[in-house]
Amino acid sequence: MSDQGISAPPEQTVQVETSTVTLDVSDGSAVPCYVARPWGDVVGPGVIVLQEAFGVNGHMRDVTERFALAGYVAIAPALFHRSGGDFQGSYDDFGSVMPHMQALTDEGQAADIKAAYQWLCAGDGGRVSQVVSVGFCMGGRSSYLACATVPLKAAASFYGGGIAPSPHRLFSDLLGRAGDLTAPMLLLWGGKDAHITPDQVRAVEDALRAAGKDYAQVVFSYADHAFFNDQRPNFEPKASKQAWALTLAFFESYLAGIPAHG
């Protein structure tokens, strides 16, 4: 494991330290990760931030830092590292993203998630005792997978395509893993999202209910796919603000001793 480039902004109520770390993964690969945490000694929860299809780019780094400002040790693993290192795609060139999405496997993602979880709990992440996960788009599915892979306290999925069967069939669905979920889930969807249909949303809810899992599911009727991303045309400020507040409140309800910085 290696650390590089620690920095902190000079004037904030809660200062944030950022760095990059490279973690050894059980399959022999190494995953680069972006890390943000409150400055100084850290005693608090950790969060695994799981990327959109465009990599751990500026938006994902900003989200990671926002969690640090809210009191979390946040780590965002670069899930495409086996096919593209720390790949960061352009929002107007989805074709460049496809080879990396097609190369992604659930086994590889699970190994990366375990490496990030172990770093948070037992490595240099501050030895946190409580971990949650959050993911966006492709990463929303990854957050569901994380909740079925490691013992989380809670997990959130923003417009997680591929949890339910999809006509795109880029990934196998995860409905059969509902019984493996280790923690309550918050699922956030856009009502105008043409990529994730109401039938898919209902299928996710039906699977969670059938498995007897605790969950909260919210559909923002006026929001489209990627409504949380302020760097994309579908950004919806009201839904983004509400979803962020809901996510922090959902996590805090299952965590003990989280500082209220959000």
Secondary structure by P-SEA (a helix, b strand, c coil): ccccbbbbbccccbbbbbbbbbbbccccbbbbbbbbcccccccbbbbbbbbccccccaaaaaaaaaaaaaccbbbbcccccccccbbbbbccccccaaaaaaaccaaaaaaaaaaaaaaacccccccccbbbbbbccaaaaaaaaaaacccccbbbbcccccccccccccccccccccccccbbbbbbbbcccccccaaaaaaaaaaaaaacccbbbbbcccccccccccccccccaaaaaaaaaaaaaaaaaacccccccc
